[in-house]
């Protein structure tokens, strides 16, 4: 897993006018980066949701061990940290 192609701030402060005023190549790379970054964020979010469900959904709690739940949470946190570019 790698970090996002662009910072979250670059998306937050980007406007449709800024993207559309660029060249075709700039628009292409912006959209390609955005699609890849959304897929990475969605994957990390799914992992975090699954880890949280292990901790709070009664049937999931019964079906796992504390060690397994801890490992799942640790992996989800590490994946999110890498994607977001956060150093431990």
C-alpha positions as CSV (number, residue, x, y, z in Angstrom):
1,X,0.0,0.0,0.0
2,X,1.3,3.5,-0.8
3,X,0.4,7.0,0.1
4,X,-2.2,9.0,-1.8
5,X,-1.2,10.4,-5.2
6,X,-2.2,13.9,-4.0
7,X,-2.6,15.4,-0.5
8,X,-6.1,15.6,0.9
9,X,-5.5,19.4,1.0
10,X,-5.0,19.5,-2.8
11,X,-8.5,18.0,-3.2
12,X,-10.1,20.1,-0.5
13,X,-9.0,23.4,-2.0
14,X,-9.4,22.4,-5.7
15,X,-12.3,23.8,-7.6
16,X,-14.0,22.6,-10.8
17,X,-13.0,25.8,-12.5
18,X,-9.3,25.2,-11.7
19,X,-9.4,21.6,-13.0
20,X,-11.3,22.6,-16.2
21,X,-9.0,25.6,-16.9
22,X,-6.0,23.3,-17.2
23,X,-4.8,21.3,-20.2
24,X,-6.4,18.0,-21.2
25,X,-3.4,16.2,-19.8
26,X,-3.7,18.0,-16.4
27,X,-7.4,17.1,-16.3
28,X,-6.6,13.5,-17.2
29,X,-4.0,13.1,-14.5
30,X,-6.1,14.8,-11.9
31,X,-9.1,12.5,-12.5
32,X,-6.8,9.4,-12.7
33,X,-5.2,10.4,-9.4
34,X,-8.6,11.1,-7.8
35,X,-10.0,7.7,-8.8
36,X,-7.0,5.9,-7.5
37,X,-7.0,7.8,-4.2
38,X,-10.7,7.3,-3.7
39,X,-10.2,3.5,-4.2
40,X,-7.4,3.5,-1.6
41,X,-9.4,5.5,0.9
42,X,-12.4,3.3,0.4
43,X,-10.3,0.2,0.9
44,X,-8.9,1.6,4.2
45,X,-12.3,2.6,5.3
46,X,-13.6,-0.9,4.6
47,X,-10.8,-2.4,6.7
48,X,-11.4,0.0,9.5
49,X,-15.2,-0.8,9.5
50,X,-14.4,-4.5,9.5
51,X,-12.0,-4.1,12.5
52,X,-14.6,-2.0,14.4
53,X,-17.3,-4.6,13.6
54,X,-15.1,-7.2,15.2
55,X,-15.1,-5.2,18.4
56,X,-18.7,-4.2,18.6
57,X,-21.0,-6.7,16.7
58,X,-22.0,-9.5,19.2
59,X,-21.8,-12.3,16.6
60,X,-18.4,-11.1,15.4
61,X,-17.1,-10.8,19.0
62,X,-18.1,-14.4,19.7
63,X,-16.4,-15.6,16.4
64,X,-12.9,-14.1,17.1
65,X,-10.3,-13.8,19.8
66,X,-8.8,-10.7,21.4
67,X,-5.5,-11.4,19.7
68,X,-7.2,-11.6,16.3
69,X,-9.2,-8.5,16.9
70,X,-6.1,-6.6,18.0
71,X,-4.2,-7.8,14.9
72,X,-7.1,-6.7,12.6
73,X,-7.2,-3.3,14.2
74,X,-3.4,-2.9,14.1
75,X,-3.4,-3.8,10.4
76,X,-6.3,-1.4,9.6
77,X,-4.6,1.5,11.4
78,X,-1.2,0.8,9.7
79,X,-2.9,0.8,6.3
80,X,-4.7,4.1,7.0
81,X,-1.5,5.6,8.3
82,X,0.4,4.7,5.2
83,X,-2.3,6.0,2.8
84,X,-2.7,9.2,4.7
85,X,1.1,9.7,4.9
86,X,1.2,9.8,8.7
87,X,4.4,8.7,10.3
88,X,4.2,6.7,13.6
